[in-house]
């Protein structure tokens, strides 16, 4: 249950972080000054920190190693980014990305193997 809570916190933190980093790549933002993009992104990113820091703090306190927390974070990042890229940025999803994700999942398997 604790690991599930950590994953949920990381999912929501990644939604904020992905939005903060990539929202402005959608067509229509080319005329927005970069300083405004940076300020808006930092305003969004504060919520990411409010979720990631507790997830990592409690995850470590509850016995999840920093390496495992980072690996969980990276998998969550890829999943969240995939949805964001396909549905918000309207990017095509290629089969080669699935192969790449399979290799990353292999890395996760070995990292968590007893």
C-alpha positions in Angstrom: 0.0 0.0 0.0 2.8 2.4 0.8 4.5 1.8 -2.5 1.2 2.4 -4.3 0.9 5.8 -2.4 4.5 6.7 -3.6 3.6 5.8 -7.2 0.4 7.9 -7.0 2.3 10.9 -5.7 4.9 10.4 -8.5 2.3 10.2 -11.2 0.6 13.4 -10.1 4.0 15.1 -9.7 5.0 14.0 -13.2 1.8 15.4 -14.7 2.8 18.8 -13.3 6.4 18.5 -14.4 5.6 17.3 -17.9 3.2 20.1 -18.3 5.7 22.6 -16.9 8.4 21.5 -19.3 6.4 20.9 -22.5 3.1 22.8 -22.5 4.6 25.6 -24.6 5.7 23.3 -27.5 2.2 23.1 -28.8 1.7 25.4 -31.9 0.6 28.9 -31.0 3.2 29.7 -28.3 5.9 30.9 -30.6 5.1 34.5 -30.0 5.1 34.2 -26.2 8.3 35.7 -24.7 10.6 33.1 -23.2 10.6 34.9 -19.8 6.8 34.4 -19.6 7.2 30.8 -20.5 9.8 30.3 -17.8 7.6 32.1 -15.2 4.5 30.1 -16.1 6.5 26.9 -16.1 8.0 27.6 -12.7 4.5 28.3 -11.4 3.4 24.9 -12.6 6.5 23.1 -11.4 6.1 24.2 -7.7 3.3 21.7 -7.5 5.6 19.0 -8.8 8.0 19.7 -6.0 5.2 19.6 -3.4 4.5 16.0 -4.5 7.9 14.6 -5.5 9.7 15.7 -2.3 7.3 13.9 0.0 7.2 10.8 -2.3 10.9 10.5 -2.1 11.2 11.4 1.6 8.5 8.9 2.7 9.5 6.3 0.2 13.0 6.3 1.6 11.7 6.3 5.1 9.5 3.3 4.3 12.4 1.3 3.0 12.5 2.1 -0.8 16.1 2.8 -1.7 16.9 6.0 -3.6 17.9 3.9 -6.6 14.5 2.3 -6.7 12.7 5.6 -6.1 14.6 7.1 -9.1 13.8 4.1 -11.3 10.1 4.2 -10.4 10.2 8.0 -11.2 11.7 7.4 -14.6 9.1 4.8 -15.6 6.3 7.0 -14.4 7.9 9.9 -16.4 7.9 7.9 -19.6 4.2 6.8 -19.2 3.0 10.3 -18.3 5.1 11.9 -21.1 3.7 9.4 -23.6 0.1 10.3 -22.9 1.0 14.0 -22.9 2.9 13.8 -26.2 0.2 11.8 -28.0 -2.9 13.6 -26.6 -1.8 17.2 -26.0 1.1 17.6 -28.4 -0.5 15.4 -31.0 2.7 13.5 -31.7 2.6 10.1 -33.5 3.6 7.1 -31.4 5.9 4.7 -33.2 6.6 1.0 -32.6 10.2 1.8 -31.8 9.1 3.6 -28.7 7.5 0.4 -27.4 10.7 -1.5 -28.0 12.6 1.3 -26.1 10.1 1.1 -23.2 10.5 -2.7 -23.1 14.3 -2.3 -22.6 13.6 0.2 -19.8 11.2 -2.2 -18.2 13.9 -4.8 -18.4 16.1 -2.5 -16.4 13.4 -2.0 -13.8 13.1 -5.8 -13.5 16.8 -6.2 -12.8 16.8 -3.2 -10.4 14.0 -4.7 -8.2 15.1 -8.4 -8.6 16.0 -9.8 -5.1 
